[in-house]
Each structure stands twice: as C-alpha cells, then as structure tokens.
Amino acid sequence: MNYRIRSMDFLRAVAILLVILAHTSLSYGRFPSLVPLQFGGTGVDLFFVLSGWLLGCQLFKELNKHNTINIKRFWVRRWMRTLPAY
C-alpha cells in the first residue's frame, strides 16, 4: 500500500523554500531587510524531523508486520531508494 500524506508534502515544500530563501538572502549579503528570510537552519531541522518520522514509521510498520526489524533489509531498501539519485 503506497499512499502519500499531503500535509507531509506541504511541510517538505516549506522546508525546501526556507532553505532556498536563506541561501538567496545570504547571497546578497547581510542586509537588515533580508534578515527575516534567513530561516535556512529551521528548514533543515524541519526536513530532518520529517525524514526521521518517515523512517520511524517504516521501521514500526516492519515491526508490526514481522515482529522483528531486519536492519540489513532496511538499509538495502534505503540504498535502493536513494542510489538512483546519485
């Protein structure tokens, strides 16, 4: 069962926009008018929290299904998911 949680996609988009805005505002220097746009660290934190939640849900789903967590299988699945991006 593959489903998406739209609110998670929205939060992921907010995190990405915060990082992009921070990098854009920093590329123009540290002008006082651009200080409100420098929430890049918050965007990174949000992205890591969302990633941790997603990975935790996958681990709990495997634990409920098999009554154990196969770490090797988990890491192989993660690598197969991220390797094509490289």
ABEGO torsion letter per residue (X at the ends): XBBBBAAAAAAAAAAAAAAAAAAAAAAAEBBAAAAAABAAAAAAAAAAAAAAAAAAAAAAAAAAAAGBBBAAAAAAAAAAAAAAAX
